[in-house]
Amino acid sequence: MKRPKTPMYPPPSTPPTPQQRQSFTRLLKPISKKRRNILQNPQPLPAAAGDAAIKWKPLNINKSELYLPLTFPTGQTFRWRQTGASQYTGPVGPHLVSLKQLEDNGVGYYCHFTDSEDMARIDLFDFLNMGISLNEMWSEFKASDERFAELALYLEGARVLRQDPLECLIQFICSSNNNIQRITKMVDFISSKGEFLGNVGGYDFFEFPTLERLALVSEAELREAGLNILLARWQLCNQNPGGVEWLATLRKLDLQEAIDGLCSLPGVGPKVAACIALFSLDQHHAIPVDTHVWQIATRYLIPELAGTRLTPKICNRVADAFVSKYGKYAGWAQTLLFISELPSQRALLPSSFWNTEERSSPKLQMKIQAIQETKENPGSKRKTTVPNAFNLLPDHLQDSSNNDDIHDSSHSICHIFFSQASR
């Protein structure tokens, strides 16, 4: 039995200006209306076939609008996997999709599983936030910021995704005070409670489960996955217990109202709330402030705050500085600046972007040597220079210590799970 069509996502509550919105009718060329279920019994793609087994369909966008290695493995989502050279695979609602950066610098897609390819392509464009022109937005940023203009030459195509609010919420609750290994384990466990979509590159992929399905997970399963359930059950929203519907209404609120609503959930602080707002709630000027973003701000925007303690008041000043500089799409600008500070990307930038400490860093020099060797010897067995979720994230997320700790983020998820079961 085929699952019913998933309704189209609502349009952004604060749509981009006409100059920054691309026409979906122009981007979405007519495709076959024939319904298909590509994988009746989803199986891994043949290892020997590789790209030969996939007929990539163009998305009619180029690298300047979407560069996959600067979009998917940079901490926005933990549900997509690198399944080949410049190829990433993940679920978009009930669809299983692979994206690949093509040799002509365009992007191709392939639906491994879908009930409707028409709906899959529409949902994919919505997920990729393709209603917003990155080129036009960045032109404005480059005109007002010389450093951004220089970075954009090397890091073009870093796009902000538009994820499902519940999926984004739970992923970022998992990310609080956790390392990448633990985050991945928790997100994989939660995802596995949804409908199985297929296996690509050795990875199993699932449609994200509903709260009703998650509420049926046993205490033993949650404990095994590192999710503590010692705290009392808690409703998703005390004042308006609407669950997923309540989350969707946050797209229609002002940024501060959306942040306040998210922060009413246990385990969600201002930074996590800002991530959720930016990556799923159309709050394009949300600024997730942590020590890394604070350091960027004190170096280039508000140097007078260098050396101060990162208090809530200072966090607000940092966010205000980004918005003052970049306007209503400040979150997109901050995303590029954050990516430029990640270790793997620093190694790809000219030395003029490094500070004195980085220029003398043995660790950075080793990364540079590895990248240069890979370029000189493409057939080398050394790890590919395409960044992945582990080596791109800040060092504190790469730390594999303290894996046995039970974090507040685990508690929060269980509050949300069991609030649904108690209704």
SVG drawing of the C-alpha trace seen along z (x, -y; Angstrom):
<svg xmlns="http://www.w3.org/2000/svg" viewBox="-5 -49 60 55">
<polyline fill="none" stroke="black" stroke-width="0.4" points="0.0,0.0 1.4,-3.4 1.5,-6.0 -0.7,-9.1 0.8,-12.2 2.6,-14.5 1.1,-18.0 3.3,-20.8 5.0,-22.8 3.6,-26.3 5.5,-29.2 7.9,-31.2 6.1,-33.6 8.5,-36.4 9.3,-35.8 12.4,-37.2 12.3,-40.3 11.4,-39.9 15.0,-40.5 16.0,-37.5 13.3,-35.0 13.7,-32.7 10.7,-31.4 9.9,-27.8 8.2,-27.5 11.5,-28.5 13.6,-26.1 11.2,-23.2 11.1,-22.1 8.2,-19.7 8.8,-16.1 6.9,-12.9 3.6,-12.7 3.9,-8.9 3.8,-7.8 6.5,-5.4 7.9,-3.5 11.5,-3.2 12.5,-0.7 9.8,1.8 12.4,3.6 15.1,1.0 18.6,2.4 22.1,0.9 23.3,-0.3 25.7,2.2 29.2,1.3 30.8,2.0 28.3,-0.1 28.9,-3.4 27.7,-6.4 26.9,-4.2 23.9,-2.8 22.5,-6.4 21.1,-8.6 21.4,-12.0 18.8,-14.6 19.9,-18.2 18.5,-20.7 19.4,-23.5 21.4,-25.3 25.2,-25.8 27.9,-25.7 27.4,-29.4 23.8,-28.6 24.5,-25.2 27.8,-23.6 27.0,-20.3 30.3,-19.9 29.7,-23.4 26.0,-22.7 25.4,-19.2 28.4,-18.3 28.6,-21.6 26.3,-20.9 22.9,-21.9 21.6,-18.4 22.8,-15.0 20.5,-12.9 22.4,-13.1 25.4,-11.0 28.2,-11.3 27.6,-8.2 30.2,-9.0 32.6,-11.6 30.7,-14.9 27.5,-12.9 25.2,-13.1 22.1,-11.1 19.2,-11.7 15.5,-11.8 13.2,-14.7 9.9,-13.8 8.8,-10.5 11.4,-10.6 14.9,-9.2 17.1,-11.4 20.8,-11.6 22.4,-14.8 25.7,-15.0 28.0,-17.9 28.5,-17.3 31.6,-17.8 30.1,-21.0 29.6,-22.3 25.9,-21.9 23.9,-19.6 22.1,-16.4 19.5,-14.5 18.2,-11.0 15.1,-9.6 15.8,-6.2 12.4,-6.0 9.2,-8.1 5.5,-7.7 5.5,-10.8 8.6,-12.2 6.7,-15.4 6.2,-15.9 9.7,-14.7 11.2,-17.4 9.0,-20.1 9.8,-19.0 13.5,-18.9 13.5,-22.5 11.7,-23.6 14.1,-21.7 17.0,-23.3 15.5,-26.8 15.7,-27.4 13.1,-30.1 16.0,-32.3 18.8,-33.4 22.1,-33.0 23.9,-34.9 21.7,-38.0 21.9,-37.9 25.7,-37.4 26.1,-40.3 24.6,-42.6 26.9,-41.1 30.0,-41.5 29.2,-45.1 29.1,-45.9 31.8,-43.6 35.2,-43.3 36.2,-40.2 32.9,-38.4 33.7,-39.2 37.1,-37.6 35.8,-34.5 33.0,-34.1 35.6,-33.5 36.6,-30.3 33.5,-29.2 30.6,-29.8 27.4,-27.9 27.1,-27.5 23.3,-27.4 21.0,-27.4 18.5,-24.5 14.8,-24.7 14.1,-21.6 11.0,-20.2 10.6,-22.0 10.2,-18.8 13.1,-17.0 15.3,-20.1 14.2,-20.6 15.0,-17.0 18.4,-17.0 19.5,-20.1 18.3,-19.0 20.5,-16.0 23.5,-18.3 23.4,-20.1 26.5,-19.4 27.3,-16.3 30.1,-15.2 29.5,-14.2 29.6,-10.4 26.9,-10.7 24.8,-13.1 24.8,-10.7 24.0,-7.7 21.0,-9.5 19.7,-10.9 20.1,-7.5 18.2,-5.8 15.3,-8.3 15.2,-8.2 15.0,-4.4 11.6,-4.6 10.2,-6.0 9.3,-4.2 12.3,-2.5 13.1,-4.2 16.2,-2.4 19.9,-1.7 22.4,-3.7 26.2,-3.4 25.7,-1.1 23.5,-3.5 19.9,-2.9 17.6,-5.8 14.2,-6.4 11.4,-8.9 11.4,-10.9 9.0,-9.4 5.9,-11.2 5.6,-12.1 2.9,-9.4 5.3,-6.8 8.1,-8.0 5.8,-7.9 5.6,-4.1 9.3,-3.6 10.0,-1.6 12.0,-2.7 14.5,0.0 15.1,-1.1 15.6,-4.7 18.1,-3.8 20.0,-1.6 20.3,-4.6 21.5,-6.8 18.2,-8.7 17.4,-9.1 13.7,-9.1 14.1,-9.8 12.4,-13.2 8.6,-13.6 6.6,-13.7 6.2,-17.1 3.9,-18.6 5.5,-20.0 4.0,-23.4 2.4,-24.2 0.3,-27.0 -0.6,-25.6 -0.1,-21.8 -0.4,-21.5 2.7,-19.5 3.9,-19.7 1.1,-22.1 2.4,-24.5 5.9,-24.3 4.6,-25.2 3.0,-28.4 6.5,-29.7 7.2,-30.4 4.6,-33.1 6.0,-34.9 8.7,-37.5 12.1,-36.1 12.1,-36.9 8.7,-35.4 9.8,-32.2 13.0,-32.1 11.0,-32.5 8.6,-29.8 11.4,-27.3 13.2,-28.2 10.1,-27.2 11.0,-23.6 13.4,-21.8 16.9,-21.5 16.5,-24.3 18.6,-27.4 19.1,-30.5 21.8,-29.0 19.8,-25.9 16.7,-27.9 18.5,-30.2 19.7,-27.1 16.2,-25.7 14.8,-29.1 17.4,-29.7 17.4,-26.1 13.6,-25.4 11.4,-28.4 12.3,-30.9 13.9,-33.2 16.7,-34.3 18.3,-36.8 18.6,-34.3 22.2,-34.2 23.2,-31.1 25.9,-32.6 28.5,-30.4 32.2,-31.0 33.2,-30.5 30.6,-33.0 31.6,-35.4 35.2,-35.2 34.3,-36.0 32.3,-39.0 35.0,-40.4 37.6,-40.1 35.6,-41.7 32.4,-43.4 32.7,-44.5 36.4,-44.4 35.6,-46.4 34.1,-43.3 37.2,-41.2 38.1,-39.7 34.7,-40.0 32.7,-37.2 30.1,-35.6 26.9,-36.5 23.3,-36.5 23.6,-40.3 26.8,-39.9 25.2,-37.2 22.4,-39.7 25.0,-42.3 26.8,-39.8 23.5,-38.9 22.6,-42.6 26.0,-43.3 25.5,-40.6 22.0,-41.9 23.2,-45.5 25.9,-44.5 24.0,-42.1 20.3,-42.8 17.4,-40.4 19.5,-37.6 22.2,-37.9 21.9,-34.2 23.0,-33.2 26.0,-35.5 26.9,-34.2 26.7,-30.7 29.4,-31.3 31.6,-33.1 31.2,-30.2 32.1,-27.7 35.2,-29.7 36.4,-29.1 36.1,-25.3 39.4,-23.5 39.0,-21.8 38.0,-25.0 40.7,-27.1 43.2,-24.7 41.6,-25.5 41.8,-29.3 44.9,-31.3 47.2,-32.0 46.2,-35.7 43.0,-34.5 44.9,-32.8 45.9,-34.4 49.5,-34.1 48.5,-31.1 47.1,-29.2 50.1,-29.9 52.3,-28.1 49.8,-25.3 51.3,-21.8 47.8,-20.4 46.8,-22.9 50.0,-22.3 49.3,-18.6 45.8,-19.3 47.3,-21.5 49.9,-18.8 47.2,-16.1 45.1,-18.3 48.0,-19.1 49.0,-15.5 45.5,-14.5 45.4,-17.1 48.7,-16.0 47.8,-12.3 44.1,-11.9 44.3,-8.1 45.9,-8.2 44.2,-6.2 44.5,-9.2 41.2,-10.4 39.3,-12.6 39.4,-16.3 35.6,-16.6 34.7,-17.6 32.5,-15.4 30.5,-16.0 33.2,-14.8 36.2,-16.8 34.2,-20.0 32.7,-20.5 34.5,-22.4 36.9,-20.5 34.6,-20.3 32.1,-18.3 34.8,-16.0 35.8,-15.0 34.9,-11.4 35.3,-11.5 32.4,-11.3 30.3,-9.2 28.7,-7.6 27.3,-10.9 23.6,-11.5 23.0,-15.0 20.0,-17.3 19.3,-17.0 18.4,-13.4 15.9,-14.3 14.2,-16.9 13.5,-14.5 11.8,-12.1 9.7,-14.9 8.5,-15.5 8.0,-11.8 5.9,-11.1 3.8,-14.3 2.2,-12.9 1.4,-9.5 -0.2,-11.1 -2.8,-13.1"/>
</svg>
